[in-house]
């Protein structure tokens, strides 16, 4: 082999080894740093979910203590089997009323022997031999008793709290047992991110934000005989198989359990001794890995570029030296040219490195600017709607105050049915305020999650609910009829909501001053591959449709204070979903904007 060929092979091997070492080093450092951020967010989310779960269980404990102090229940226990039918009926009606108003599954009154004296639902209460349960004996000793299990004969998960009913003196007269349906509690945060689950002392996942993980456990570990009565083995499922490894200080799981559980996730756990559960979370680590790969690729590219520049300079110098040795007569002139060329190449090398650094900084600044513009667009929309939103929230608050004051007077007058109706109206107004606040909170947060399956009809409903006050104040007639068929698209829920909000807001601005104001929104399929969301207004139309998506282009008046970035941001968001957006003048007047999104097979989103 010739020396020149051998040298080339050595240089190539050094290039490969250096690039691999640089890429691996940068990847490891970047991956570990990105995992740290994911873990911190996951720990915060897990702590929030744990506090919410503990708070919900404490609410059941407070309900049991309050019910145990009711004089009707104490009188029912004192009367025992000799109780009159009227007293028994009053106790049962009281328990049923409390259960209906609080949403618990059942409330049971037991005597000192564990026999059922009254219950909100007597047939359900008779399925359990309460005297054999630890919570009954703990309550009879004067303390609160808790218990969780799957009810015999059905797959309903319940959490029970037992409180003693004290008499004037002596041991407790009996026990009040509040039985809560865990599924109703779990439904409030089903599908939230990250994946959260709560295991009991048997290792069974009793509660989870993902339904596929509920009542799963490691089947290789047998249930303790003394505690296995809490579950029917037919209800238990094996926990999904996973592979665990340590990446620095983080435990990373590789798990394959459907589309709603991340394949690569950081496993986080937190012991909850107060309620006897172990809280666990799975924070999605895929974005951290993608970021590390991107940074490692960029580092390898810079390394190869620097290596190539070095080889170029080396070869250049070798050719110059060879030329100088061949041209002895012109040695002085050649040396001067070599010095000048060397300075020039050094300056070029420095300029190249400076340009690379500048490009990296510009790319980072561009990403931050784009994210800031997206968030600023949402906050600007919220600012424009602030007066309407305040009105939307102030009206229910004033109504709640009026109903509450009237309800107090009706109770004092003995008109409990009218007072109960007022309470029902207060509950409905509270739910309405909760929906408005939930939509505003979801719209305002800065979404950086990957694309997921999104219901476009729900996005339009949320956007219209937020914009309802502004549209009503502007006198805009809204034509929106949700389709009977369910469509699922691939997008980001918050980002798609911002696109719809931008289109609705622009339409309202365009119709300002028009004698006839109508906003028409439709959601319909386009073949099997796309779903089309269209927003049409009855404004003056578009002067230059080909420029509407250009940055800083705006047809709004100075009073409307627009920077011309809303449609440009919307265009970028829709493009990131793999979709398309276009605007044109409608043949019957006004403008129509069409958003085409990739359609996916309908399935229930977790």
Buried (B, 14 or more C-beta within 10 A) or exposed (E): EEEEEEEEEEEEEEBEEBBEEBBEEBBBBBBBBBBBEBBEBBBEBBBEBBEEBBEBBEBBBEBBBBBBEBEBBBBBBBBBEEBEEEBBEBBBEBBBEBBEEBEBBBBBBBBBEBEBBBBBBBEBBEEBEBBEBEBBBBBBEEEBBBBBBBBEEEEBBBBBBBBBBBEEEEEBBBBBBBBBBBBEBBEEBEEBBBBBBBBBEBBBBBBBBBBBBBBBBEEEEEBEEEEEEBBBEEBBBEBBEBEEEEBEEBBBBBBEBEEBBBBBBBBBEBEBEEBEBBBBBBBBBEBBBEBBBEBBEBBBBBBBEBBEBEEEBEEBBEEBEEEBEEEEEEEEEBEEBBEEEBEEBEEEBEEEBEEBEEEEEEEEEEEEEEEEBBBBBBEBBBEBBEEBBEEBBEBBEEBBEEBBEBBEEBBEEEBEEBBBBBEEBBEEBEEBBEEBEEBBEBBBEEBEEEBBBBBBBBBBBBBBBBBBBBBBEBEBEBEBEBEEEEBBBBBBBBBBBBBBBBBBBBBBBBBBEBEEBBBBBBBEEEEEEBBBBBBBBBBBBBEEEEEBBEBEBBBBEEEEEBBBBBBBBBBBBBEEBEBBBBBBBBEEBBBBBBBBBBBBEEEEBB
